[in-house]
Amino acid sequence: MLIYSFFLYEKFKSPIEIPKYSYQLKIPTLVYNSKELEVLPSNFEKVVKENSIKLQKDNIVSLLNDGYTSIEKEELINISSDTPLLLTSESVKEYVLQNLSFEDETLSKKSDFERGKILLDLKYKSLFLLPFLSSTERNTVLEMYKGDITLEQIQNEDIFKKLLNLSENKEKYISLTQLKEVLIKNGEKQILNEDISNPIYLEENNEYYTSLLEYVKERREILKDFGIYTDEYEELISDIQKIIEKDTSIYSKILHQKGEYLLLKEVDGVLTIASVKDKRENTKINNSNFDEEYEVNRTMQSNGTVRLPVIMYHQIENVPAGASSFVAGLFTSPEEFERQIAYLTKKNYKTVSSREFYEILQSGKNPEQKTVMLTFDDSTISHYTNAYRILKKYNQIGTFFVTSHRSQISNAQLKEMSDNGMDIQSHTQSHPDLVKVYDAGRMQSEIGGSKIELEARTGRSVIALAYPGCVADGKAYGAMSSNGYLLGFSCGKSIDHRISSRYSLARVHNPYNVEDLKKILSGIYPF
């Protein structure tokens, strides 16, 4: 017994050096894959309407540029069961961490049990040292033996290291202590919703999912090294592998709608709703972007002018079969029109009404924000069914020049358009060539009468007129002035305007594609 005590005493004399923690694992950083969109997803209007989401123009700009936009969770109380949901990388991460946290509680208890066995062994071995200890050290050992303190509670660090040196398992004890730093503490098992009936899409982020898988596997190997691993991670590893393999059977198990914010995100051409823990910041929208880079180099602006492109559309419809080249040139397909409006929105162009155009013209200064005026002649039904619908979808406005006696758009439809921000202005009563109207009474009816009729239908002032066939003369200008019109629009190749020419303002023919539109916005006539 005495020889054994001398042996322990020799081990007790030299304090051990406790190494620094060496089992630090890092959670992979989330990588958000932004996806620029050409147009808004096909189900955009349906999702927004069914879920009563109130979006600002900035949301749409962000969605087009980034592929997502953040909205406050209060916007969504009950998500429609038809609305597609997005399983984000954030949701996958939370699922992994919550499951690790729950399993690690068990592993942590196993670690504590293994350390407890080592401490119990020390408790008895330390008794053999009593003849060789100082009074302070002796009191510490006796207190530990009586159960008043544990080895971990010893205040004197030097004694703690000396006593720990007695155990042949001291390295295991140190490693198990360090392992607790790896294990996630205070975890809760996630309550899974297995009854999600919505269609579910997966956010493309395979690199991140793979790194999560490697993270879990690395933890598994560490636990195996300590002999406390009992296959708790295998189901979790299988779930992550299913995510990587795009096995949809796992999606509803992971997805949960309880995030702080909800996102709109485009996946495979479909708008989805997703919950995330942290809000993804939208790209900051710069509304003072007039002098920012243009995709086509701008032409020199004329002195004393205001630069504000005015574009003239006619039919927003597919070209009818057998149409002549002239007639076909008046048609813009709904798909092409949407691409053009989406481009303007993505580049943060402001669309203005005739009143706003007049105020900018009066100022004599270029607007701070990139600005365009979109006009539509002849009041065809395609303006209501296609142009108005697409403009409203992108939170933009158009100026519709209506022939008050031969409009295909009903009074109720005109009122609806006006109430939803569209600008209803005059295109005369019956679309005559105003240069050939010699009777003063008829001129007054065409110009003044149409103004009164349209104001009665919409409840809003009419201050602008587009000349049928883009032609007018002094007679027409006089009638315009005497009836309170502020602006008269014709056709032309320029996007620069003067207040002195406010009764003969140029409008550029509708672009055939987005590339034509880019040229027009920079002052280049593409036709």
C-alpha positions as CSV (number, residue, x, y, z in Angstrom):
1,M,0.0,0.0,0.0
2,L,2.8,2.4,0.9
3,I,4.6,1.6,-2.4
4,Y,1.4,2.3,-4.3
5,S,1.1,5.6,-2.5
6,F,4.6,6.6,-3.5
7,F,3.7,5.8,-7.1
8,L,0.6,8.0,-7.0
9,Y,2.6,10.7,-5.2
10,E,5.1,10.9,-8.0
11,K,2.3,11.3,-10.5
12,F,0.7,13.9,-8.2
13,K,3.8,16.1,-7.9
14,S,3.9,17.2,-11.6
15,P,0.9,19.2,-12.7
16,I,-0.3,18.3,-16.2
17,E,-0.7,20.8,-19.0
18,I,-4.3,20.9,-20.3
19,P,-4.3,21.5,-24.0
20,K,-6.4,24.1,-25.7
21,Y,-9.8,23.0,-27.2
22,S,-9.2,21.2,-30.4
23,Y,-12.7,20.0,-31.4
24,Q,-14.2,23.2,-32.8
25,L,-16.6,22.7,-35.7
26,K,-18.1,25.5,-37.6
27,I,-21.6,25.6,-39.0
28,P,-21.3,26.3,-42.8
29,T,-22.2,29.8,-43.9
30,L,-25.4,30.1,-45.8
31,V,-24.9,30.8,-49.5
32,Y,-28.0,32.5,-51.1
33,N,-28.2,32.0,-54.8
34,S,-29.8,35.1,-56.2
35,K,-31.5,34.6,-59.5
36,E,-32.3,37.5,-61.8
37,L,-35.7,37.2,-63.5
38,E,-36.7,38.3,-67.0
39,V,-40.4,38.7,-66.0
40,L,-42.4,38.0,-62.8
41,P,-43.4,34.3,-62.3
42,S,-46.5,33.2,-64.1
43,N,-48.4,32.7,-60.9
44,F,-47.4,36.0,-59.3
45,E,-50.8,37.6,-59.4
46,K,-52.6,34.5,-58.1
47,V,-50.2,34.2,-55.1
48,V,-50.4,37.9,-54.3
49,K,-54.2,37.9,-54.5
50,E,-55.0,34.6,-52.7
51,N,-52.7,35.6,-49.8
52,S,-53.7,39.3,-49.7
53,I,-50.1,40.4,-49.9
54,K,-49.5,44.2,-50.3
55,L,-46.4,44.8,-52.3
56,Q,-44.7,48.1,-53.0
57,K,-42.9,48.8,-56.3
58,D,-39.5,48.3,-54.5
59,N,-40.6,44.7,-53.7
60,I,-41.1,44.0,-57.4
61,V,-37.8,45.6,-58.3
62,S,-36.1,43.4,-55.7
63,L,-37.9,40.3,-56.9
64,L,-36.8,40.9,-60.5
65,N,-33.2,41.7,-59.6
66,D,-32.6,39.2,-56.8
67,G,-35.1,36.4,-57.3
68,Y,-36.7,37.1,-53.9
69,T,-38.1,39.9,-51.8
70,S,-38.7,40.2,-48.1
71,I,-42.1,40.9,-46.6
72,E,-43.2,41.2,-43.0
73,K,-44.7,38.1,-41.5
74,E,-47.8,40.1,-40.5
75,E,-48.7,40.2,-44.2
76,L,-49.5,36.5,-44.1
77,I,-51.9,35.2,-41.5
78,N,-53.2,32.1,-43.3
79,I,-51.3,30.9,-46.4
80,S,-53.6,29.5,-49.0
81,S,-53.3,25.7,-49.4
82,D,-52.8,26.2,-53.2
83,T,-49.8,28.5,-52.7
84,P,-46.5,26.8,-53.5
85,L,-44.0,26.8,-50.6
86,L,-40.3,27.0,-50.8
87,L,-38.1,24.8,-48.7
88,T,-35.1,27.2,-48.2
89,S,-31.5,26.4,-47.2
90,E,-32.3,28.3,-44.0
91,S,-35.1,25.8,-43.2
92,V,-32.8,22.9,-43.9
93,K,-30.1,24.4,-41.6
94,E,-32.6,24.9,-38.8
95,Y,-33.9,21.4,-39.2
96,V,-30.3,20.0,-38.9
97,L,-29.4,22.2,-35.9
98,Q,-32.5,21.4,-34.0
99,N,-32.1,17.7,-34.5
100,L,-28.4,17.9,-33.6
101,S,-29.4,19.8,-30.5
102,F,-31.9,17.2,-29.4
103,E,-29.5,14.3,-30.0
104,D,-26.6,16.0,-28.4
105,E,-28.5,16.3,-25.1
106,T,-28.4,12.5,-24.9
107,L,-24.7,12.4,-26.0
108,S,-23.9,15.1,-23.4
109,K,-25.3,12.9,-20.6
110,K,-23.3,10.0,-21.9
111,S,-20.2,12.2,-21.8
112,D,-21.0,13.3,-18.2
113,F,-21.4,9.6,-17.2
114,E,-18.0,8.7,-18.6
115,R,-16.4,11.6,-16.8
116,G,-18.2,10.7,-13.6
117,K,-16.6,7.2,-13.6
118,I,-13.1,8.8,-13.9
119,L,-13.9,11.2,-11.0
120,L,-15.1,8.3,-8.9
121,D,-11.8,6.5,-9.5
122,L,-9.9,9.6,-8.5
123,K,-11.9,10.0,-5.4
124,Y,-10.6,6.8,-3.9
125,K,-7.0,7.0,-5.3
126,S,-6.6,10.4,-3.7
127,L,-6.9,8.9,-0.2
128,F,-3.5,7.2,-0.6
129,L,-1.9,10.6,-0.9
130,L,-2.9,12.0,2.4
131,P,0.5,11.4,4.2
132,F,2.3,13.4,1.5
133,L,0.0,16.3,1.1
134,S,0.0,19.8,2.6
135,S,-2.8,20.7,4.9
136,T,-4.6,22.7,2.2
137,E,-4.3,19.8,-0.2
138,R,-5.3,17.3,2.4
139,N,-8.5,19.3,3.3
140,T,-9.3,19.5,-0.4
141,V,-9.1,15.7,-0.9
142,L,-11.1,15.1,2.3
143,E,-13.8,17.4,1.2
144,M,-14.0,15.7,-2.2
145,Y,-14.1,12.3,-0.5
146,K,-16.9,13.4,1.7
147,G,-18.9,14.6,-1.4
148,D,-18.9,18.2,-0.4
149,I,-17.1,19.2,-3.7
150,T,-16.3,17.4,-6.9
151,L,-13.0,17.5,-8.7
152,E,-14.4,20.0,-11.2
153,Q,-15.4,22.3,-8.3
154,I,-11.9,22.6,-6.8
155,Q,-11.0,26.3,-6.8
156,N,-7.2,25.8,-6.7
157,E,-6.2,25.2,-10.4
158,D,-2.8,23.8,-9.4
159,I,-4.4,21.1,-7.1
160,F,-7.0,20.4,-9.8
161,K,-4.3,19.6,-12.4
162,K,-2.3,17.6,-9.9
163,L,-5.2,15.4,-8.9
164,L,-6.3,14.9,-12.5
165,N,-2.8,13.6,-13.2
166,L,-3.5,10.6,-10.9
167,S,-5.8,9.0,-13.4
168,E,-4.6,7.0,-16.3
169,N,-7.8,8.2,-18.1
170,K,-6.9,11.9,-17.7
171,E,-6.6,12.4,-21.5
172,K,-10.1,11.0,-21.9
173,Y,-11.4,13.2,-19.2
174,I,-9.9,16.3,-20.8
175,S,-11.2,15.3,-24.2
176,L,-14.7,14.6,-22.9
177,T,-14.7,18.0,-21.3
178,Q,-13.7,19.6,-24.5
179,L,-16.3,17.6,-26.4
180,K,-19.1,19.4,-24.5
181,E,-18.0,22.6,-26.3
182,V,-18.9,20.8,-29.6
183,L,-22.3,19.6,-28.4
184,I,-25.2,22.0,-28.8
185,K,-26.8,22.8,-25.5
186,N,-30.4,23.4,-24.4
187,G,-31.9,21.9,-27.6
188,E,-35.5,21.2,-28.4
189,K,-36.8,18.5,-30.7
190,Q,-38.5,20.2,-33.6
191,I,-42.2,19.7,-33.9
192,L,-42.7,18.6,-37.4
193,N,-45.8,19.3,-39.5
194,E,-46.4,16.3,-41.6
195,D,-49.7,17.6,-43.0
196,I,-48.6,20.2,-45.4
197,S,-50.7,19.9,-48.5
198,N,-49.1,22.8,-50.5
199,P,-46.8,22.0,-53.4
200,I,-43.2,22.4,-52.2
201,Y,-40.1,23.4,-54.0
202,L,-36.5,23.2,-52.9
203,E,-34.2,26.2,-53.0
204,E,-31.2,25.4,-55.2
205,N,-28.1,25.5,-52.8
206,N,-26.5,22.0,-53.3
207,E,-23.1,23.2,-52.2
208,Y,-24.5,24.3,-48.9
209,Y,-26.4,21.1,-48.3
210,T,-23.3,19.1,-49.0
211,S,-21.3,21.2,-46.5
212,L,-24.0,20.6,-43.9
213,L,-23.7,16.9,-44.6
214,E,-20.0,17.0,-44.1
215,Y,-20.4,18.9,-40.9
216,V,-22.7,16.3,-39.5
217,K,-20.4,13.4,-40.6
218,E,-17.4,15.1,-39.0
219,R,-19.3,15.4,-35.7
220,R,-20.2,11.7,-36.0
221,E,-16.5,10.7,-36.4
222,I,-15.5,12.7,-33.3
223,L,-18.2,11.0,-31.3
224,K,-17.1,7.6,-32.5
225,D,-13.6,8.5,-31.4
226,F,-14.9,9.0,-27.8
227,G,-17.0,5.9,-27.8
228,I,-20.2,7.6,-27.1
229,Y,-21.8,7.4,-30.6
230,T,-24.8,5.2,-30.9
231,D,-26.2,5.8,-34.4
232,E,-28.3,8.8,-33.4
233,Y,-27.2,10.8,-36.4
234,E,-27.9,8.2,-39.1
235,E,-31.5,9.4,-39.8
236,L,-30.4,13.0,-40.0
237,I,-27.6,12.1,-42.4
238,S,-30.1,10.2,-44.5
239,D,-32.4,13.2,-44.5
240,I,-29.7,15.6,-45.7
241,Q,-28.7,13.1,-48.4
242,K,-32.3,13.1,-49.6
243,I,-32.2,16.8,-49.9
244,I,-29.1,16.6,-52.0
245,E,-30.7,14.0,-54.2
246,K,-33.9,16.1,-54.4
247,D,-36.0,13.3,-52.9
248,T,-39.4,15.2,-52.4
249,S,-40.5,12.7,-49.8
250,I,-38.5,14.5,-47.2
251,Y,-39.6,18.1,-48.0
252,S,-42.8,18.3,-45.9
253,K,-41.0,16.8,-42.9
254,I,-38.5,19.6,-42.9
255,L,-40.6,22.6,-44.0
256,H,-42.2,24.7,-41.3
257,Q,-43.9,28.1,-41.6
258,K,-42.8,29.8,-38.4
259,G,-40.0,32.2,-39.5
260,E,-39.7,35.8,-38.6
261,Y,-40.1,36.9,-42.2
262,L,-41.5,35.4,-45.4
263,L,-39.9,35.6,-48.8
264,L,-41.2,35.6,-52.3
265,K,-38.8,33.5,-54.4
266,E,-38.9,32.2,-57.9
267,V,-38.1,28.6,-58.5
268,D,-38.7,26.9,-61.9
269,G,-40.8,29.8,-63.0
270,V,-43.1,29.6,-60.0
271,L,-43.5,32.1,-57.2
272,T,-43.3,30.5,-53.8
273,I,-43.6,31.6,-50.1
274,A,-41.0,30.6,-47.6
275,S,-40.3,31.2,-43.9
276,V,-36.8,32.2,-42.8
277,K,-35.2,32.8,-39.5
278,D,-33.5,36.0,-40.5
279,K,-34.7,38.6,-43.0
280,R,-32.8,38.6,-46.3
281,E,-32.1,42.2,-47.1
282,N,-33.4,43.4,-50.4
283,T,-31.1,45.3,-52.7
284,K,-31.2,48.9,-51.8
285,I,-33.2,50.7,-54.4
286,N,-31.7,54.0,-55.7
287,N,-34.4,56.4,-56.8
288,S,-31.8,59.0,-57.9
289,N,-30.6,56.9,-60.8
290,F,-31.0,59.1,-63.8
291,D,-27.3,59.3,-64.4
292,E,-26.5,55.8,-63.5
293,E,-25.2,53.5,-66.2
294,Y,-27.4,52.8,-69.3
295,E,-27.0,49.6,-71.2
296,V,-26.7,51.6,-74.4
297,N,-24.6,54.7,-74.5
298,R,-26.8,57.8,-74.4
299,T,-27.0,60.4,-77.1
300,M,-26.2,64.0,-76.5
301,Q,-29.2,65.8,-75.0
302,S,-30.4,68.9,-76.7
303,N,-29.9,72.2,-74.8
304,G,-32.8,73.6,-73.0
305,T,-34.8,70.3,-73.0
306,V,-36.1,67.8,-70.5
307,R,-35.1,64.1,-71.3
308,L,-38.1,61.9,-70.8
309,P,-38.9,59.1,-73.3
310,V,-42.6,58.9,-74.4
311,I,-43.5,55.6,-76.0
312,M,-46.6,55.1,-78.2
313,Y,-48.3,51.7,-78.2
314,H,-51.5,50.7,-80.1
315,Q,-52.6,47.1,-79.9
316,I,-51.2,44.9,-77.1
317,E,-52.2,41.7,-78.8
318,N,-50.8,39.1,-81.1
319,V,-50.6,40.1,-84.8
320,P,-53.7,38.8,-86.7
321,A,-53.1,36.4,-89.5
322,G,-52.7,38.0,-92.9
323,A,-52.0,41.5,-91.5
324,S,-50.0,43.9,-93.7
325,S,-46.6,45.0,-92.5
326,F,-48.1,48.4,-91.5
327,V,-50.8,46.9,-89.4
328,A,-48.5,44.3,-87.9
329,G,-46.3,47.2,-86.8
330,L,-49.1,48.5,-84.6
331,F,-49.2,45.2,-82.6
332,T,-47.1,44.2,-79.5
333,S,-47.7,40.7,-78.2
334,P,-48.7,40.5,-74.5
335,E,-45.5,38.4,-73.8
336,E,-43.2,41.0,-75.4
337,F,-45.0,43.9,-73.7
338,E,-44.5,42.2,-70.3
339,R,-40.8,41.7,-71.1
340,Q,-40.5,45.4,-71.8
341,I,-42.4,46.4,-68.6
342,A,-40.4,44.0,-66.6
343,Y,-37.2,45.5,-67.9
344,L,-38.3,49.0,-67.0
345,T,-39.2,47.9,-63.5
346,K,-36.0,45.9,-63.0
347,K,-34.0,49.0,-64.0
348,N,-36.2,51.1,-61.6
349,Y,-37.8,53.3,-64.1
350,K,-40.7,55.4,-62.9
351,T,-43.7,55.6,-65.2
352,V,-45.5,58.9,-65.1
353,S,-49.0,60.3,-65.9
354,S,-49.6,63.2,-68.1
355,R,-49.9,65.5,-65.1
356,E,-46.5,64.4,-63.8
357,F,-45.0,64.8,-67.3
358,Y,-46.3,68.3,-67.4
359,E,-44.8,69.2,-64.0
360,I,-41.4,67.8,-65.0
361,L,-41.6,69.7,-68.3
362,Q,-42.5,72.9,-66.5
363,S,-39.5,72.5,-64.2
364,G,-37.1,72.5,-67.1
365,K,-35.0,69.9,-65.3
366,N,-34.4,66.2,-65.9
367,P,-36.0,64.0,-63.3
368,E,-33.8,62.5,-60.6
369,Q,-35.1,59.0,-61.3
370,K,-35.0,57.3,-64.7
371,T,-38.5,58.1,-66.0
372,V,-40.6,57.1,-69.0
373,M,-44.2,57.8,-70.2
374,L,-46.1,54.9,-71.7
375,T,-49.0,55.9,-73.9
376,F,-51.7,53.8,-75.6
377,D,-53.8,55.0,-78.5
378,D,-57.3,54.1,-79.8
379,S,-58.8,52.5,-76.7
380,T,-58.9,49.0,-78.0
381,I,-60.1,46.2,-75.6
382,S,-56.5,44.9,-75.5
383,H,-55.6,47.9,-73.5
384,Y,-57.9,46.7,-70.7
385,T,-57.3,42.9,-71.0
386,N,-53.6,43.0,-71.5
387,A,-51.8,46.4,-71.1
388,Y,-53.7,47.4,-67.9
389,R,-53.3,43.9,-66.4
390,I,-49.6,43.8,-67.0
391,L,-48.9,47.4,-65.8
392,K,-50.9,46.8,-62.6
393,K,-48.9,43.5,-62.1
394,Y,-45.6,45.5,-62.1
395,N,-47.0,48.5,-60.2
396,Q,-46.5,50.8,-63.2
397,I,-48.9,53.2,-64.9
398,G,-49.9,54.0,-68.4
399,T,-51.6,56.9,-70.2
400,F,-54.5,55.7,-72.3
401,F,-55.7,58.1,-75.0
402,V,-59.4,57.2,-75.4
403,T,-61.8,58.0,-78.3
404,S,-64.8,58.8,-76.2
405,H,-67.4,57.9,-78.9
406,R,-65.8,54.7,-80.3
407,S,-64.0,53.1,-77.4
408,Q,-63.9,49.3,-77.0
409,I,-63.3,49.8,-73.3
410,S,-66.6,50.2,-71.4
411,N,-67.3,53.0,-69.0
412,A,-67.0,50.7,-66.0
413,Q,-63.7,49.4,-67.3
414,L,-62.3,52.9,-67.8
415,K,-63.4,53.8,-64.3
416,E,-61.7,50.7,-62.9
417,M,-58.5,51.5,-64.7
418,S,-58.6,55.1,-63.5
419,D,-59.3,54.1,-59.9
420,N,-56.3,51.8,-60.1
421,G,-53.9,54.5,-61.1
422,M,-54.1,54.5,-64.9
423,D,-54.2,57.9,-66.6
424,I,-57.2,58.3,-68.9
425,Q,-56.8,61.1,-71.5
426,S,-58.3,62.1,-74.8
427,H,-57.9,60.9,-78.3
428,T,-60.9,63.0,-79.5
429,Q,-64.4,61.7,-79.9
430,S,-64.3,59.8,-83.2
431,H,-60.6,59.8,-84.3
432,P,-60.8,62.3,-87.2
433,D,-57.8,63.9,-89.1
434,L,-57.9,67.2,-87.2
435,V,-56.2,69.1,-90.0
436,K,-59.2,68.3,-92.2
437,V,-61.8,69.4,-89.6
438,Y,-62.8,72.9,-90.8
439,D,-66.0,73.3,-88.9
440,A,-65.4,75.1,-85.6
441,G,-68.3,73.3,-83.9
442,R,-67.1,69.9,-84.8
443,M,-63.5,70.8,-83.6
444,Q,-65.0,71.9,-80.3
445,S,-66.9,68.6,-80.0
446,E,-63.9,66.4,-80.9
447,I,-61.5,68.2,-78.5
448,G,-63.7,69.9,-75.8
449,G,-66.5,67.4,-75.9
450,S,-64.3,64.4,-75.5
451,K,-62.6,66.1,-72.5
452,I,-66.0,66.6,-70.7
453,E,-67.2,63.1,-71.5
454,L,-64.0,61.4,-70.2
455,E,-63.9,63.5,-67.1
456,A,-67.5,62.5,-66.3
457,R,-66.6,58.8,-66.8
458,T,-63.5,58.8,-64.5
459,G,-64.1,61.7,-62.2
460,R,-60.6,62.9,-63.0
461,S,-59.3,65.8,-65.1
462,V,-58.3,65.4,-68.7
463,I,-55.3,67.6,-69.6
464,A,-53.7,65.8,-72.5
465,L,-54.7,64.8,-76.0
466,A,-53.0,62.6,-78.6
467,Y,-53.7,63.6,-82.2
468,P,-55.3,61.0,-84.4
469,G,-52.7,60.1,-87.0
470,C,-50.2,62.3,-85.1
471,V,-51.3,65.4,-87.1
472,A,-52.7,68.7,-86.0
473,D,-52.5,72.4,-87.0
474,G,-53.1,75.9,-85.6
475,K,-56.9,75.3,-85.4
476,A,-56.4,72.3,-83.3
477,Y,-53.8,74.0,-81.1
478,G,-56.3,76.9,-80.5
479,A,-59.1,74.5,-79.5
480,M,-56.7,72.7,-77.2
481,S,-55.7,75.9,-75.4
482,S,-59.2,77.3,-75.1
483,N,-60.4,74.0,-73.6
484,G,-57.8,73.8,-70.9
485,Y,-55.5,71.2,-72.3
486,L,-51.9,71.4,-71.2
487,L,-50.3,68.8,-73.5
488,G,-50.7,67.7,-77.0
489,F,-48.9,64.5,-78.3
490,S,-47.9,63.7,-81.8
491,C,-45.2,61.2,-83.1
492,G,-41.5,61.6,-83.5
493,K,-38.0,60.3,-83.0
494,S,-36.8,62.4,-80.1
495,I,-37.0,61.8,-76.3
496,D,-36.0,65.4,-75.5
497,H,-38.9,67.9,-74.9
498,R,-39.4,71.7,-74.5
499,I,-42.2,73.4,-72.7
500,S,-42.6,75.7,-75.7
501,S,-43.5,72.6,-77.8
502,R,-46.1,71.3,-75.3
503,Y,-48.8,71.0,-78.0
504,S,-46.6,69.0,-80.4
505,L,-44.7,66.6,-78.2
506,A,-42.9,63.6,-79.8
507,R,-43.7,60.0,-79.0
508,V,-41.5,57.1,-80.2
509,H,-43.2,54.2,-82.0
510,N,-43.5,51.1,-79.8
511,P,-40.3,49.0,-79.6
512,Y,-40.4,45.6,-81.2
513,N,-38.3,44.1,-78.4
514,V,-36.3,44.9,-75.3
515,E,-33.2,45.7,-77.3
516,D,-35.1,48.4,-79.2
517,L,-36.4,49.7,-75.9
518,K,-32.9,50.0,-74.5
519,K,-31.9,52.2,-77.6
520,I,-35.0,54.4,-77.2
521,L,-34.3,55.0,-73.5
522,S,-30.8,56.2,-74.5
523,G,-32.1,58.5,-77.3
524,I,-31.4,56.3,-80.3
525,Y,-34.3,55.8,-82.8
526,P,-34.1,52.1,-83.7
527,F,-36.4,51.9,-86.7
